[in-house]
Amino acid sequence: MDKISVARPERESYVKYRRDVTRQIILPMVFVMLLAVAAAILAGFGAVENYADVNLWANISIIWLIIPMMLLAIVILALTIALVYGLQRLLKITPHYTGLAQAYAFWFSAEVSIWTEKLIRPVLVIKSWLDFLTKKED
């Protein structure tokens, strides 16, 4: 059985999607790859030329490797400062509310104990009477 391929009409949304994929994904990737290749070629020329100072290139490379780590460290420092500030603010208001929460927890625990006792007492009385009446003598 032969399959007939039907050409789909080029819808405007599909054409826009393909254009956006090319412009927003493929072109930036190609640009970054070209920059990486250019940097590798530049580093290669710098290492093999007669007047090249390899120590200079090594220092420049280390600087470029350290810069992203420094930015990440600044972000982590900012998050730590925000966390410390937030916890300090929380600790100022916490003692009042923890005391209230503890009082409500004790009240709730007492209420649960009282109602549990009220619900179980009749069951225990009935069970004890049934055991007394159905007790068989050996």
N, C-alpha and C positions, 0 to 999 in steps of 0.2 A: 504494500500500500504506500503510495507516494504521499509525502506531506507537502502541501502547497504552502510556501512561505508567503505570508501576506505582509507587505510593507506597512508599517504603522505610520500614520501621519505624524509629522513633527509638531507636537503641541508646543505652545508658547512656554508653558511651565517647564517642559523637559529641556527646551533650548536654553532657558534661563538657568536651569540647574547645571547643565553641562558647562555653560559659560562661567558660572560661579565656582564650580569645581576647578576649572582651569585657572581662574584668577586667584582664588583663595587658598587652594591646596597645592596644586602642581607648581605654579610659578614661584611661590615662596620656598618650596623644597629645592627646586632647581637653583634658585638664587643662593641659598645657604650652602648647597653642595659646591657651587662655583667659588664662593668665598673660602670654603674649607680647602679646596684644591689650590686656590691662589695662595693661601697662607702656607700650605705645605710646599709649594714651589718656591715661595719666598724664603722659607726656612731652609730649604735645600740649597738655594743659591747662597744664602748667608753662611752656610756651613762649609761650602767648598771653595769659595772665593779666597784669593790670597790675602786680602785685607780684612777678612771676616774676623770678628771677635766673638768666639763661641760663648764666652762667659756673658757677654752682653745679651745675646739671644736667650741664653738660659735664664738670666735674670728677668728679662721681659716675659718669658713664658711663665715663670713662677708668679709674677705680678698678675698676669691674666688668669692664672688658676686660683689665686687667692681672692680676687675681687668678688666672685659669686659667693664664696664662703663667708666673706665679710658681710655682704648684704643679707645672707641668711642669718648670720649671727645677730645683726641689727634687728631683724624681724623677730627672732627668738627673744632678744632682750626686751623689745617693746611688748611682746606678749607676756613675758614674765613680770614686767613692771605693771601692766594692766591687771594681771592676776593678783599680784600682791596688793595693789590698790583696792581691787574689788573685794578681796578677802578682809582687808582692814575695815572697809565700810560695812561689810557683813558682820564682822565681829562687834562693831559698835552697837548694832541693833539686835544681835542674836540673844544676849542674856535675857532680855525682857520676854522675848517670844519663846525661848526654850523653857523658861519658868512656866509660862502659860500652857505650853504644850505638855509639860510634865504634869501639871495639875489636871488637865483634861484627860491625860492617859490614866492617872490614878483614879479619877472619877469614873471613867469608862470601865476600868478593871473592876472596881467595886460594884458597879451596876451589873456587869456580866456575872460576877460571883453571886450576887443576890438573886437575880433572875434564874440562874442555873440551879441554885438551891431550891427555889420555889417550884421549878419545873420537875426536878428529880425527886423531891420529897414524897409526893403522892405515889409515884411509881415504886419507890422503895417500900412504902407502907403496904401497897397492894401485893408486891412480890413477897414480902415477909409473911403476910397473912396467908397467901396461897401456899407458900412453903410449909407453914405451920399446919394448914388443913390437909395438905396432900402428903405429909410426912408419913412414911410407912414405918411401922415398928418392926424391928428385926427379931 
